[in-house]
């Protein structure tokens, strides 16, 4: 596509004629990785990146900085709004043929997104996925680097999904993504709110700012969209203030547009009846825990509002296995229940431990760490919650990043009252080994904090590390 077509009817600075007639082969926001023939998009408003991109072969650089300096620099007025038009033109307006459902909240985003993708695929639609774990465009599966990718990557994925005949995309929408404009201009057909609890205060500073970031998803919705919110969460009304979308509520506690009754929980799964108006339907799932009933309701409500009957959704539910790194079981021959879970937030950890404690026959052993260079306030809270439900507690680090693991564990230890047997093991592998060596028949072991992640970040370096594989190997060695 010619540069002139991408910039047509947009207010730009003086652009040399030979640039306007140049063929743009791609878009990029990586000044170091840009390929010859690509157009550089300066999201950060930093001319040094523009110059570097042009030196590395970019046809031109589009920026919000008013400048006449240098060949190939193009000033774009109303940058944030108009760059969406440029991206849409290059990718042939993918959202004209793809409905996007956004899922936001502190916890439950990944499981809810996976459920929606599974339900829509199972009933004959094709649904792409953008999640914390992976991006699935139906032709390719990419490892996720951010919960919500940058705007350019989102449109690249949307385009690929349309090329692969997807009708829907479900995507996790993080508070960081909303705050940094990574989903600006995306026309969401619907949005889901799961819950809001203490998290990301190292970035947002206050809960009010965090909450306002989440609300942006709902204030962006059109009157043709739907908003599905968790009535059991006190922030749900705030989320839908000033939204134009049609609002639906779900609940496991009170009568709502979609509410669960006859809830049955066991170590092997859950069952419930969903009620909506005069309709009701029985559901059974391999997912366990009351919090997963809530996630299930959100997914079922989404499917139903997209035109799928409860009966079809109930049948599709039976084949859903699990979400990677969410209460994922590590199989072994020692008769010990070993689970790996992503829980790295206070409410998520409490939900998981409360669920497992209810099914534990003997001792509950928990391995928990916190991330380095992140919210320090939650460290003692996490340890306190873990101790409340554990017979044996092992404190360690998560991704230490640039911080000394000793400092992380010391902060966590300040929340412990010594009501459980507590061990501090700085090495995460050592902590997992300690937990498994202390376990006996009928015990339950939870390894929390990293879930699906396949690395540890230590002093700026990503080191291969997967809680599931590490636990599996140690269990084999113990045998």
C-alpha positions as CSV (number, residue, x, y, z in Angstrom):
1,X,0.0,0.0,0.0
2,X,1.3,3.5,-0.9
3,X,2.1,5.9,1.9
4,X,-0.3,8.4,0.3
5,X,-3.2,6.0,0.7
6,X,-2.3,5.5,4.4
7,X,-2.2,9.2,5.1
8,X,-5.2,10.3,2.8
9,X,-7.3,13.1,4.3
10,X,-5.2,13.2,7.5
11,X,-3.5,16.4,8.6
12,X,0.2,15.8,8.3
13,X,3.3,18.0,8.0
14,X,5.1,18.5,4.6
15,X,5.9,15.1,3.1
16,X,8.2,14.7,0.1
17,X,6.5,13.5,-3.0
18,X,8.8,10.6,-3.5
19,X,7.8,9.4,0.0
20,X,4.1,9.6,-0.8
21,X,4.4,7.4,-3.8
22,X,6.6,4.8,-1.9
23,X,5.1,1.4,-1.2
24,X,4.8,0.6,2.5
25,X,5.5,-3.1,3.1
26,X,4.8,-3.2,6.8
27,X,4.3,-1.2,10.0
28,X,6.6,-1.3,13.0
29,X,7.2,0.5,16.4
30,X,10.6,-1.2,17.0
31,X,13.3,1.2,15.8
32,X,16.0,-1.5,16.1
33,X,14.1,-4.3,14.5
34,X,12.4,-2.4,11.6
35,X,12.8,-3.8,8.1
36,X,13.5,-1.9,4.9
37,X,10.2,-0.7,3.4
38,X,8.4,-0.5,6.7
39,X,6.8,2.6,8.2
40,X,7.9,3.4,11.7
41,X,5.2,4.5,14.2
42,X,6.5,6.7,17.0
43,X,4.1,5.9,19.8
44,X,6.4,7.3,22.4
45,X,6.9,10.7,20.8
46,X,10.7,10.4,20.8
47,X,12.6,11.6,17.7
48,X,15.7,9.7,18.6
49,X,13.7,6.5,17.9
50,X,12.5,8.0,14.6
51,X,16.1,8.7,13.5
52,X,17.2,5.3,14.4
53,X,14.4,3.7,12.5
54,X,15.1,5.7,9.4
55,X,18.8,4.8,9.7
56,X,17.8,1.1,9.8
57,X,15.8,1.3,6.6
58,X,12.3,2.7,7.5
59,X,10.6,4.5,4.6
60,X,9.5,7.2,7.0
61,X,8.6,7.8,10.6
62,X,5.2,9.0,11.7
63,X,5.3,11.0,15.0
64,X,3.3,13.3,17.2
65,X,6.3,15.6,17.5
66,X,6.1,18.8,15.5
67,X,9.3,18.9,13.5
68,X,10.8,19.6,10.1
69,X,14.2,18.1,11.1
70,X,15.5,15.3,9.0
71,X,14.4,13.4,5.9
72,X,11.5,11.1,6.4
73,X,9.9,12.5,9.6
74,X,6.2,13.0,9.2
75,X,4.2,14.9,11.8
76,X,0.6,13.5,12.3
77,X,-2.0,15.8,13.9
78,X,-4.3,14.2,16.6
79,X,-1.8,11.4,16.6
80,X,-3.5,8.9,18.9
81,X,-6.8,9.1,17.0
82,X,-5.4,9.2,13.5
83,X,-2.8,6.6,13.9
84,X,-5.6,4.1,14.5
85,X,-6.9,5.1,11.0
86,X,-3.4,4.5,9.5
87,X,-3.2,1.1,11.1
88,X,-6.8,0.2,10.1
89,X,-6.1,1.1,6.5
90,X,-2.9,-1.0,6.3
91,X,-4.7,-4.0,7.8
92,X,-7.8,-3.5,5.7
93,X,-10.2,-2.7,8.6
94,X,-10.2,-6.1,10.2
95,X,-12.9,-5.3,12.8
96,X,-15.5,-4.9,10.0
97,X,-15.3,-8.7,9.9
98,X,-14.4,-9.6,13.5
99,X,-16.3,-9.1,16.7
100,X,-14.0,-8.4,19.7
101,X,-15.0,-9.3,23.3
102,X,-12.8,-7.7,26.0
103,X,-12.4,-9.3,29.5
104,X,-11.0,-7.2,32.3
105,X,-10.7,-7.5,36.1
106,X,-8.0,-8.3,38.7
107,X,-8.5,-12.1,38.6
108,X,-10.3,-14.5,36.3
109,X,-9.5,-12.9,33.0
110,X,-7.5,-15.8,31.6
111,X,-9.9,-18.6,32.6
112,X,-12.9,-16.6,31.4
113,X,-11.3,-15.8,28.1
114,X,-10.3,-19.4,27.6
115,X,-13.8,-20.5,28.4
116,X,-15.4,-18.0,25.9
117,X,-13.0,-19.2,23.2
118,X,-13.8,-22.8,23.9
119,X,-17.5,-22.3,24.0
120,X,-17.7,-20.4,20.7
121,X,-15.4,-22.8,18.9
122,X,-17.4,-25.8,20.2
123,X,-20.7,-24.5,18.8
124,X,-19.4,-23.9,15.3
125,X,-18.0,-20.3,15.5
126,X,-14.3,-19.6,15.1
127,X,-12.8,-17.6,17.9
128,X,-9.3,-16.1,18.2
129,X,-7.6,-15.4,21.6
130,X,-5.3,-12.8,23.0
131,X,-4.4,-13.7,26.5
132,X,-1.8,-13.6,29.2
133,X,-0.7,-17.1,28.2
134,X,-0.8,-17.0,24.4
135,X,-2.2,-15.5,21.2
136,X,-4.2,-17.9,19.0
137,X,-5.0,-16.7,15.5
138,X,-6.1,-20.1,14.3
139,X,-3.2,-20.4,12.0
140,X,-0.5,-19.7,14.6
141,X,-0.1,-19.7,18.3
142,X,2.3,-17.1,19.7
143,X,3.7,-16.8,23.3
144,X,2.3,-13.8,25.0
145,X,4.7,-11.1,26.2
146,X,2.1,-8.8,27.7
147,X,-1.5,-9.5,28.9
148,X,-2.6,-6.9,26.4
149,X,-0.3,-6.3,23.4
150,X,0.4,-2.9,21.9
151,X,-2.1,-1.4,19.5
152,X,-0.1,-2.3,16.3
153,X,0.3,-6.0,17.4
154,X,-3.5,-6.2,18.2
155,X,-4.4,-5.1,14.7
156,X,-1.8,-7.5,13.2
157,X,-3.4,-10.3,15.1
158,X,-7.0,-9.2,14.2
159,X,-6.0,-9.2,10.5
160,X,-4.5,-12.7,10.8
161,X,-7.7,-13.9,12.5
162,X,-9.8,-12.5,9.7
163,X,-7.6,-14.2,7.1
164,X,-8.3,-17.4,9.0
165,X,-12.0,-16.9,9.0
166,X,-12.5,-16.1,12.7
167,X,-15.8,-14.4,13.5
168,X,-14.8,-13.5,17.0
169,X,-11.8,-12.6,19.1
170,X,-11.8,-12.7,22.9
171,X,-9.0,-10.7,24.5
172,X,-7.8,-9.9,28.0
173,X,-7.7,-6.2,28.6
174,X,-5.3,-5.1,31.4
175,X,-5.4,-1.9,33.4
176,X,-1.9,-1.1,32.0
177,X,-3.1,-1.7,28.5
178,X,-6.1,0.7,29.0
179,X,-4.0,3.3,30.7
180,X,-1.3,3.3,28.0
181,X,-3.7,3.4,25.1
182,X,-3.0,-0.1,23.8
183,X,-6.7,-0.7,23.0
184,X,-7.6,2.9,21.8
185,X,-9.8,2.8,18.8
186,X,-10.8,-0.9,19.1
187,X,-14.5,-1.2,18.7
188,X,-15.4,-3.8,21.3
189,X,-18.7,-5.7,20.7
190,X,-18.9,-6.6,24.3
191,X,-16.9,-6.4,27.6
192,X,-16.8,-8.5,30.7
193,X,-15.8,-7.4,34.3
194,X,-14.8,-10.1,36.7
195,X,-13.7,-8.4,39.9
196,X,-11.4,-5.7,41.4
197,X,-9.0,-6.2,44.3
198,X,-5.6,-5.0,45.4
199,X,-3.1,-5.2,42.6
200,X,-0.7,-3.1,40.4
201,X,-0.4,-0.3,43.0
202,X,3.3,0.0,42.2
203,X,2.0,1.4,38.8
204,X,-1.4,3.0,39.6
205,X,-0.4,4.2,43.1
206,X,-4.1,4.1,44.4
207,X,-7.1,1.8,44.1
208,X,-9.2,4.7,42.7
209,X,-6.7,5.3,39.8
210,X,-6.6,1.5,39.2
211,X,-10.4,1.4,39.1
212,X,-10.6,4.3,36.7
213,X,-8.3,2.5,34.3
214,X,-10.5,-0.5,34.3
215,X,-13.6,1.6,33.7
216,X,-12.2,3.0,30.4
217,X,-13.1,-0.3,28.7
218,X,-16.8,0.2,29.5
219,X,-16.9,4.0,28.8
220,X,-15.5,3.2,25.3
221,X,-18.4,0.8,24.5
222,X,-21.0,1.9,21.9
223,X,-24.8,1.5,22.4
224,X,-24.6,-1.5,20.1
225,X,-22.4,-3.3,22.6
226,X,-23.1,-5.3,25.8
227,X,-21.4,-5.0,29.2
228,X,-21.4,-8.1,31.5
229,X,-20.4,-7.4,35.1
230,X,-20.0,-9.4,38.3
231,X,-22.8,-8.3,40.6
232,X,-21.0,-9.9,43.5
233,X,-18.2,-7.4,43.2
234,X,-18.7,-4.0,44.8
235,X,-17.0,-2.2,41.9
236,X,-19.4,-3.5,39.2
237,X,-21.7,-0.5,39.4
238,X,-18.8,1.9,39.0
239,X,-17.6,0.0,35.9
240,X,-20.9,0.6,34.1
241,X,-21.3,4.3,35.1
242,X,-21.5,6.3,31.9
243,X,-21.4,3.3,29.6
244,X,-23.7,3.4,26.5
245,X,-23.7,-0.4,26.4
246,X,-26.6,-2.7,27.4
247,X,-25.8,-3.9,30.9
248,X,-26.1,-7.5,32.2
249,X,-25.2,-8.8,35.6
250,X,-24.2,-12.2,36.8
251,X,-24.0,-13.6,40.3
252,X,-23.4,-16.7,42.5
253,X,-25.2,-15.1,45.4
254,X,-28.3,-13.0,44.3
255,X,-30.9,-13.0,41.6
256,X,-29.4,-11.3,38.5
257,X,-29.7,-11.5,34.7
258,X,-27.6,-14.6,35.0
259,X,-27.3,-16.3,38.4
260,X,-26.2,-19.7,39.6
261,X,-28.1,-22.0,42.0
262,X,-27.8,-25.6,43.2
263,X,-24.0,-25.2,43.3
264,X,-22.0,-28.4,43.8
265,X,-18.3,-28.3,44.5
266,X,-15.8,-31.3,44.6
267,X,-12.2,-32.0,44.0
268,X,-13.0,-33.3,40.6
269,X,-15.1,-30.3,39.4
270,X,-18.2,-28.3,39.9
271,X,-21.9,-28.3,38.9
272,X,-24.6,-25.6,39.0
273,X,-27.8,-24.5,37.4
274,X,-27.8,-21.2,35.5
275,X,-30.9,-19.1,35.6
276,X,-31.8,-16.3,33.3
277,X,-35.4,-15.0,33.2
278,X,-37.6,-18.0,32.8
279,X,-34.8,-20.2,31.5
280,X,-32.6,-22.5,33.5
281,X,-30.0,-25.1,32.6
282,X,-27.7,-27.6,34.3
283,X,-23.9,-27.2,33.8
284,X,-21.1,-29.5,34.8
285,X,-17.4,-28.7,34.5
286,X,-14.0,-30.1,35.5
287,X,-13.2,-26.6,36.9
288,X,-13.2,-26.5,40.7
289,X,-13.7,-23.7,43.2
290,X,-16.5,-21.2,43.8
291,X,-14.4,-18.5,41.9
292,X,-14.6,-20.7,38.8
293,X,-18.4,-20.8,39.0
294,X,-18.2,-17.0,38.7
295,X,-15.8,-17.2,35.7
296,X,-18.1,-19.8,34.1
297,X,-21.2,-17.6,34.5
298,X,-19.3,-14.7,32.8
299,X,-18.4,-17.0,29.9
300,X,-21.9,-18.5,29.6
301,X,-23.5,-15.1,29.7
302,X,-21.2,-13.9,26.8
303,X,-22.0,-17.0,24.7
304,X,-25.8,-16.6,25.3
305,X,-25.8,-12.9,24.4
306,X,-24.0,-13.9,21.2
307,X,-27.0,-16.1,20.3
308,X,-26.0,-19.5,21.6
309,X,-28.6,-21.5,23.6
310,X,-27.9,-22.7,27.2
311,X,-28.3,-26.3,26.1
312,X,-25.6,-25.9,23.5
313,X,-23.3,-24.1,25.9
314,X,-23.9,-26.8,28.6
315,X,-22.9,-29.5,26.2
316,X,-19.8,-27.6,25.1
317,X,-18.8,-27.1,28.8
318,X,-18.3,-30.8,29.3
319,X,-15.3,-30.9,27.0
320,X,-13.4,-28.0,28.6
321,X,-10.4,-29.3,30.5
322,X,-8.4,-26.5,32.1
323,X,-6.5,-23.3,31.6
324,X,-2.7,-23.5,31.5
325,X,-1.3,-22.8,35.0
326,X,-4.6,-22.3,36.7
327,X,-5.0,-25.1,39.3
328,X,-3.1,-27.3,36.9
329,X,-2.5,-30.7,38.4
330,X,1.0,-32.3,38.4
331,X,0.4,-36.0,38.0
332,X,2.5,-38.4,40.2
333,X,2.5,-41.8,41.7
334,X,2.9,-40.7,45.4
335,X,-0.8,-40.1,46.0
336,X,-0.1,-36.4,46.7
337,X,-2.3,-33.8,45.1
338,X,0.2,-31.3,43.5
339,X,-1.2,-28.1,41.9
340,X,0.5,-25.2,40.1
341,X,-1.4,-21.9,40.0
342,X,-0.8,-18.4,38.7
343,X,-2.2,-16.9,41.9
344,X,0.1,-13.9,42.6
345,X,-2.6,-11.5,44.0
346,X,-4.1,-11.7,47.5
347,X,-7.7,-12.5,46.4
348,X,-6.6,-15.1,43.9
349,X,-4.4,-16.8,46.4
350,X,-7.1,-16.9,49.0
351,X,-9.7,-18.3,46.5
352,X,-7.3,-21.1,45.4
353,X,-6.3,-22.0,48.9
354,X,-9.8,-21.9,50.2
355,X,-10.8,-24.3,47.4
356,X,-7.9,-26.7,48.0
357,X,-8.2,-26.7,51.8
358,X,-11.8,-27.9,51.4
359,X,-10.6,-31.0,49.6
360,X,-7.4,-31.7,51.4
361,X,-7.4,-35.0,53.3
362,X,-4.2,-34.4,55.4
363,X,-1.7,-31.5,55.3
364,X,-1.9,-28.4,53.1
365,X,1.6,-27.3,52.0
366,X,2.0,-24.0,50.2
367,X,4.9,-22.6,48.2
368,X,4.5,-18.9,47.6
369,X,6.8,-16.1,46.4
370,X,6.4,-12.5,45.3
371,X,7.9,-10.6,42.4
372,X,10.8,-8.3,42.8
373,X,10.6,-4.5,41.9
374,X,6.8,-4.7,42.3
375,X,4.2,-3.7,44.8
376,X,5.8,-4.4,48.2
377,X,2.6,-3.7,50.2
378,X,1.1,-7.0,49.2
379,X,4.0,-9.2,50.2
380,X,3.1,-9.6,53.9
381,X,-0.6,-9.9,52.9
382,X,0.2,-12.8,50.6
383,X,2.2,-14.6,53.3
384,X,-0.6,-14.0,55.8
385,X,-3.2,-15.5,53.5
386,X,-1.0,-18.5,52.7
387,X,-0.3,-19.1,56.4
388,X,-4.1,-19.0,57.2
389,X,-4.8,-22.0,55.1
390,X,-1.5,-23.9,55.3
391,X,0.0,-26.5,57.7
392,X,3.4,-26.0,56.1
393,X,4.3,-22.7,54.4
394,X,7.4,-22.2,52.3
395,X,8.3,-18.6,51.4
396,X,10.5,-17.9,48.3
397,X,10.7,-15.5,45.4
398,X,8.8,-15.4,42.2
399,X,10.6,-13.3,39.5
400,X,13.2,-11.5,41.7
401,X,14.1,-9.2,38.8
402,X,16.7,-6.8,40.1
403,X,15.8,-7.2,43.7
404,X,17.6,-9.4,46.3
405,X,15.4,-12.5,47.1
406,X,16.3,-12.0,50.7
407,X,14.5,-8.7,50.8
408,X,11.4,-10.2,49.2
409,X,11.2,-13.0,51.6
410,X,11.9,-10.7,54.6
411,X,8.9,-8.5,53.5
412,X,6.7,-11.6,53.3
413,X,7.9,-12.9,56.6
414,X,6.6,-9.8,58.3
415,X,3.0,-10.9,57.7
416,X,3.5,-14.4,59.2
417,X,2.4,-15.1,62.8
418,X,4.0,-18.6,63.0
419,X,0.8,-20.5,63.2
420,X,2.1,-22.9,60.6
421,X,5.5,-24.5,60.1
422,X,7.3,-21.8,58.1
423,X,10.4,-22.2,56.0
424,X,12.3,-19.6,54.0
425,X,14.0,-21.0,50.9
426,X,15.5,-18.3,48.5
427,X,15.9,-20.7,45.6
428,X,12.5,-21.3,44.0
429,X,13.6,-24.8,42.9
430,X,14.8,-25.4,46.4
431,X,11.4,-24.3,47.8
432,X,9.5,-26.7,45.5
433,X,11.9,-29.5,46.4
434,X,11.4,-28.8,50.2
435,X,7.6,-28.9,49.8
436,X,7.5,-32.1,47.9
437,X,10.0,-33.8,50.2
438,X,7.9,-32.8,53.2
439,X,4.7,-34.1,51.5
440,X,3.1,-37.5,52.4
441,X,0.2,-39.5,51.1
442,X,-3.1,-37.6,50.9
443,X,-1.4,-34.2,51.3
444,X,-2.0,-31.3,49.0
445,X,0.8,-29.1,47.7
446,X,0.2,-25.8,46.0
447,X,3.0,-24.1,44.1
448,X,1.7,-20.6,43.6
449,X,2.7,-17.4,41.8
450,X,4.0,-18.3,38.3
451,X,1.5,-20.8,36.8
452,X,2.0,-21.0,33.1
453,X,5.2,-19.0,33.0
454,X,8.2,-20.9,31.6
455,X,11.0,-18.6,32.9
456,X,12.3,-16.7,35.9
457,X,13.6,-13.1,35.6
458,X,16.8,-12.7,37.6
459,X,18.9,-9.6,37.3
460,X,17.5,-8.7,33.9
461,X,17.9,-12.2,32.5
462,X,15.1,-14.6,31.5
463,X,16.1,-18.0,32.8
464,X,14.1,-21.1,31.7
465,X,12.0,-22.2,34.7
466,X,8.6,-24.0,34.7
467,X,7.0,-24.8,38.0
468,X,5.2,-27.8,36.4
469,X,8.3,-29.3,34.9
470,X,10.4,-28.7,38.0
471,X,7.9,-30.3,40.2
472,X,7.5,-33.2,37.8
473,X,11.2,-33.9,37.8
474,X,11.6,-33.6,41.6
475,X,8.7,-36.0,42.1
476,X,10.4,-38.6,39.8
477,X,13.6,-38.2,41.6
478,X,11.9,-38.7,45.0
479,X,10.3,-41.9,43.7
